[in-house]
Amino acid sequence: MLAGVNFFPTVSPAEKSAVQFFDEALELSILADRLGYSSVKIVEHYFYPYGGYSPDPVTFLAAVATRTERIRLITGANIPAFNHPIKLAGQLAMLDNLSHGRLDVGFARAFLPGEFEAFEVDMDTSRARHQEGIAAVLKLWTETDVVWNGTFHRFGPVSMLPLTYQRPHPPVFIAATSTPESFVWAGSQGFNLMFIPFTSTNEKVAGLLDLYRKARLDAGYPAGSERIQMGIHCFVDTDGDRARRNAAVHYADYVDKMASTWEDYMERSPSQYAGYADMITGMRRKTLAELEDKAQVYVGTPADVRQQVASTLEVFGDVEPSMQINFAATPLSDARRTLELFAAEVMPAFPEPDNGVAAEASAATAVAAASVPAAASS
């Protein structure tokens, strides 16, 4: 199966220094590459213990690229609203070349009011900035003498150097959470998708995925050609009770950091983020045990997790788990054990789907690995 590792730092400097977090994340990335995981992903966030250690996913993924051979690198996700498209297109093109074509690019709208204030960006323009920024980046990757006269940026004529290693450009993913418009737009553009299941009910999330898949079909894209990544917390141990006990502590800390970061949003409720208030309230109410019952987390023994993976695939269809294994202050030893047990005792039970998508992703990784000099993995 295609399964990846997802780094979303939810730690404060008092819990882990930045040096410790990145050293551990790099060690886990190297291990994931060796164990056969398909991807490593990291976010773009600022200021808060909720994601704040990762203001630039490209920098971290460049470090991963020099230490690994085959694993794909995913920005999960860059925020066009906070970045000039020329700068963003150039950084990502460099990473794609440095990694010999192992880059998958994720884009997100952003949702934290403090970040919008710091960048002096009107939160109610986030959707328009998101869509315009993506269009500008893609144009810079695929055309020369680009002239851009958008609502938020104007430039040109310019020709980007370097162009991306992958032609016409790396695979593009859109992060969507709760708004139907985001899922429909991503599908209508033929983009791949990133989602998280634990923000709502399985039935609602499955309905949003149906909207996405239908929008792709209506736009003329073949059924089953999409890649859908599911962000999910994962904690595996040979002792199921110990796994649940330890995971519950770290998950509660994760939720507390996330919810507290959104508190000032609750007072403002911008019109384009109508779904977030209910999502935040619901997440504060959910326990880890409730999430486990709905297979919205992977926690327990390998046998438990095999059942949970099967449940998510049944509910959501062919999706690629992108697993947070070091959420909050999870010790490195626990995260390593999760990676090792999942690779040895869970992944073999789920062969890659025969729809061409897994084969295409694996082939792209294999080509990149074959072309990377040996020194790059030292």
C-alpha positions in Angstrom: 0.0 0.0 0.0 1.0 3.6 -0.4 1.4 5.1 3.1 3.4 8.1 4.1 4.7 10.0 7.1 3.2 13.4 8.0 5.1 15.9 10.2 2.9 18.4 11.9 4.9 19.8 14.8 2.7 20.4 17.8 5.3 21.1 20.4 6.5 24.2 22.3 10.2 25.1 22.9 9.7 24.0 26.5 8.8 20.5 25.3 11.3 20.0 22.5 13.8 22.4 21.0 13.6 23.1 17.3 16.9 21.2 16.9 15.6 18.2 18.7 12.4 18.1 16.7 14.1 18.4 13.3 16.8 15.9 14.2 14.1 13.4 15.2 12.0 14.1 12.1 15.0 13.6 9.8 15.9 10.3 11.5 12.3 9.2 11.1 12.3 10.2 7.4 15.5 8.2 6.8 13.8 5.2 8.5 10.6 5.7 6.5 12.6 5.7 3.3 14.4 2.4 4.2 11.1 0.7 5.3 9.3 1.5 2.0 7.0 4.3 2.9 5.8 6.3 -0.1 6.1 9.9 1.1 7.2 12.3 3.8 5.1 15.5 4.2 5.4 18.6 6.4 3.2 21.7 6.9 3.6 25.5 6.6 2.6 27.3 9.7 3.8 30.2 11.9 4.1 31.4 15.4 2.2 28.8 17.5 3.0 25.5 19.1 0.5 24.2 16.5 2.7 23.8 13.5 4.9 26.8 14.2 8.2 24.9 14.0 7.6 24.6 10.2 7.4 28.0 8.5 9.1 26.7 5.4 8.4 23.1 4.3 10.8 23.4 1.4 13.8 23.8 3.6 13.0 20.7 5.6 12.2 18.6 2.6 15.5 19.7 0.9 17.3 18.3 4.0 15.3 15.0 3.7 16.2 14.8 0.0 19.9 14.7 0.7 19.5 11.9 3.2 17.1 9.6 1.3 17.0 7.8 -2.0 13.4 7.0 -3.1 10.8 8.5 -0.8 8.6 11.3 -2.3 8.6 14.7 -0.7 5.3 16.5 -0.1 4.7 20.1 0.9 1.7 19.6 3.0 1.0 22.4 2.3 2.4 25.6 1.0 0.2 28.7 1.4 -0.1 30.8 -1.7 -1.9 33.6 0.3 1.4 34.3 2.2 3.8 33.8 -0.7 4.6 35.7 -3.9 4.1 33.2 -6.8 7.5 33.9 -8.3 9.2 33.1 -5.1 7.1 30.0 -4.4 7.5 28.7 -7.9 11.2 29.1 -7.8 11.7 27.4 -4.4 9.6 24.4 -5.4 11.3 24.1 -8.8 14.7 24.0 -7.0 13.5 21.3 -4.6 12.1 19.2 -7.5 15.5 19.5 -9.3 17.6 18.8 -6.1 15.5 15.7 -5.5 15.6 14.5 -9.1 11.8 14.7 -9.4 10.6 13.4 -6.1 8.4 16.4 -5.3 4.6 16.4 -4.8 3.3 19.9 -4.2 0.4 20.6 -1.8 -1.3 23.9 -1.5 -3.6 25.1 1.3 -5.7 28.2 2.0 -4.6 28.8 5.6 -7.1 29.4 8.4 -5.4 30.9 11.5 -6.3 34.5 12.1 -3.0 35.4 13.7 -1.1 34.3 10.5 -3.3 36.5 8.3 -2.8 39.5 10.5 0.9 39.1 10.6 1.1 38.9 6.8 -1.4 41.8 6.5 -3.8 39.6 4.4 -7.6 39.9 4.6 -8.8 36.5 5.7 -11.9 36.8 3.6 -9.7 36.9 0.4 -8.1 33.6 1.2 -10.0 31.5 -1.4 -9.3 34.0 -4.2 -5.6 34.4 -3.2 -5.3 30.6 -3.0 -6.7 29.9 -6.4 -4.9 32.8 -8.1 -1.6 31.9 -6.5 -1.8 28.3 -7.7 -2.7 29.3 -11.2 0.3 31.7 -11.3 2.7 29.1 -10.1 1.6 26.6 -12.7 1.9 29.1 -15.4 5.4 30.0 -14.4 6.3 26.3 -14.5 4.8 25.6 -17.9 5.3 28.8 -20.0 7.9 31.3 -20.9 7.7 35.1 -21.0 4.9 35.0 -18.5 2.8 38.1 -18.0 0.5 38.0 -15.0 -2.2 40.6 -14.3 -4.1 39.1 -11.4 -6.1 40.7 -8.6 -3.3 40.3 -6.0 -0.1 40.1 -8.1 1.1 41.6 -11.3 4.4 40.8 -13.0 6.1 39.9 -16.2 7.2 39.2 -18.8 9.4 36.6 -16.9 10.7 33.1 -17.7 11.3 30.9 -14.6 14.7 29.3 -14.0 15.0 26.5 -13.2 11.9 24.8 -14.5 10.7 21.8 -12.6 12.4 18.5 -13.1 9.0 16.8 -13.6 7.3 17.9 -16.8 5.0 19.7 -17.2 5.1 20.1 -13.4 5.1 18.0 -10.2 1.8 16.4 -9.0 -0.4 18.9 -7.3 -2.5 18.3 -4.2 -5.1 20.6 -2.6 -5.7 20.5 1.1 -9.5 20.6 1.9 -11.1 20.2 5.3 -14.8 21.0 5.6 -16.1 23.3 2.9 -17.8 21.6 -0.1 -16.6 24.4 -2.4 -13.0 23.4 -1.7 -13.6 19.8 -2.6 -15.5 20.6 -5.8 -12.9 23.2 -7.0 -10.0 20.8 -6.4 -11.8 18.1 -8.4 -12.9 20.4 -11.2 -9.2 21.4 -11.7 -8.1 17.8 -11.8 -5.9 18.2 -8.8 -5.2 15.5 -6.2 -6.5 15.9 -2.7 -5.4 16.0 1.0 -8.0 15.6 3.7 -8.3 14.8 7.4 -11.1 12.5 8.7 -11.3 13.4 12.3 -12.8 16.9 11.9 -16.3 15.5 11.2 -18.3 12.3 10.9 -17.3 9.6 8.4 -20.5 10.1 6.6 -19.9 13.8 6.0 -16.3 13.3 5.0 -17.3 10.5 2.6 -19.9 12.9 1.1 -17.2 15.5 0.5 -15.0 13.0 -1.2 -17.9 12.0 -3.4 -18.3 15.6 -4.4 -14.6 15.8 -5.2 -14.6 12.6 -7.3 -17.8 13.7 -9.2 -16.3 17.1 -9.9 -13.2 15.4 -11.4 -15.4 13.1 -13.6 -17.6 16.0 -14.7 -14.5 17.9 -15.8 -13.4 14.9 -17.9 -10.8 13.3 -15.7 -10.8 9.5 -15.7 -12.4 7.7 -12.8 -9.7 6.4 -10.4 -7.0 8.6 -11.7 -7.0 10.8 -8.5 -4.7 10.4 -5.6 -6.2 11.2 -2.2 -4.1 11.5 0.9 -5.7 11.1 4.3 -3.9 12.7 7.3 -4.3 10.5 10.3 -2.7 10.1 13.7 -1.0 6.7 14.2 0.4 5.0 17.3 1.3 1.3 17.1 2.6 -0.9 19.9 2.8 -4.6 20.6 0.7 -3.9 23.8 -2.6 -2.4 22.7 -3.5 -0.9 26.1 -0.1 0.8 26.4 -0.6 2.2 22.9 -3.9 3.7 23.8 -2.8 5.0 27.1 0.3 6.8 25.7 -1.5 8.0 22.5 -4.3 9.5 24.5 -2.0 11.8 26.4 -0.3 13.1 23.3 -3.5 13.4 21.3 -5.2 15.4 24.1 -2.2 17.8 24.0 -2.4 18.0 20.2 -6.1 18.9 20.3 -5.6 21.5 23.1 -2.8 23.2 21.1 -4.9 23.2 17.9 -8.1 24.5 19.5 -6.4 27.2 21.5 -4.8 28.5 18.3 -8.2 28.9 16.8 -9.9 30.7 19.8 -9.7 34.2 18.3 -11.1 32.8 15.1 -14.3 31.7 17.0 -15.0 35.4 17.7 -14.6 36.6 14.1 -16.0 33.8 11.9 -15.1 35.1 8.4 -17.7 34.3 5.8 -15.5 32.0 3.8 -14.7 29.7 6.7 -18.2 28.8 7.7 -17.5 25.2 8.5 -14.6 25.7 11.0 -16.6 26.8 14.1 -18.5 23.5 14.2 -15.4 21.5 13.4 -13.5 23.1 16.3 -16.3 22.5 18.8 -16.7 18.9 17.6 -13.0 18.1 17.9 -12.9 19.3 21.5 -15.6 16.9 22.4 -14.1 13.8 20.7 -12.0 11.4 22.7 -9.3 9.2 21.2 -11.5 6.2 22.0 -14.4 7.6 20.0 -12.0 8.3 17.1 -10.7 4.8 17.3 -14.2 3.4 17.1 -14.8 5.3 13.9 -11.3 4.4 12.5 -10.4 8.1 12.4 -7.1 7.3 14.2 -4.8 4.3 13.9 -4.0 3.1 17.4 -3.3 -0.2 19.1 -1.6 -3.4 18.1 -0.7 -4.2 14.5 -3.8 -6.4 14.3 -6.0 -3.5 15.6 -4.5 -1.1 13.1 -5.0 -3.6 10.2 -8.8 -3.5 11.1 -8.8 0.3 11.3 -7.0 0.7 7.9 -9.5 -1.7 6.4 -12.4 0.3 7.8 -11.1 3.6 6.4 -10.6 2.1 3.0 -14.1 0.7 3.1 -15.6 4.1 4.0 -13.4 6.5 2.0 -12.3 4.3 -1.0 -8.7 4.2 -2.2 -6.9 6.7 0.0 -3.2 6.9 1.0 -2.7 7.2 4.8 -0.3 10.1 5.6 0.4 9.4 9.3 1.3 11.7 12.1 3.6 9.4 14.2 5.3 12.0 16.4 2.3 14.3 17.3 2.7 16.5 20.3 5.6 15.3 22.5 5.6 11.7 21.4 9.1 10.2 22.2 11.3 9.3 19.3 11.4 5.7 20.4 7.6 5.4 20.2 7.5 7.0 16.8 10.2 4.6 15.5 8.3 1.6 16.9 5.1 2.8 15.1 6.9 3.1 11.8 8.6 -0.3 12.1 5.4 -2.2 13.2 3.2 -0.6 10.6 5.7 -1.4 7.8 6.2 -5.0 9.0 2.7 -6.0 10.0 0.2 -3.6 8.5 1.4 -2.5 5.0 1.8 -6.1 3.6 -1.9 -6.8 4.3 -3.0 -4.1 1.8 -1.6 -4.5 -1.7 -1.5 -1.4 -3.9 -4.8 -0.8 -5.8 -4.8 -1.8 -9.4 -6.0 1.5 -10.7 -2.7 2.8 -12.2 -2.4 5.5 -9.5 -0.2 3.6 -7.1 1.9 2.2 -10.0 2.4 5.7 -11.4 3.5 7.1 -8.0 5.8 4.1 -7.4 7.3 4.5 -10.9 8.0 8.2 -10.4 9.8 7.3 -7.2 11.8 4.6 -8.8 12.9 6.8 -11.6 14.0 9.5 -9.2 15.8 7.0 -7.0 17.7 5.6 -10.0 18.9 9.1 -11.0 20.0 10.3 -7.6 23.8 10.1 -7.1 25.0 7.8 -4.3 26.4 10.8 -2.5 23.0 12.3 -2.1 22.0 9.6 0.4 25.0 9.7 2.6 
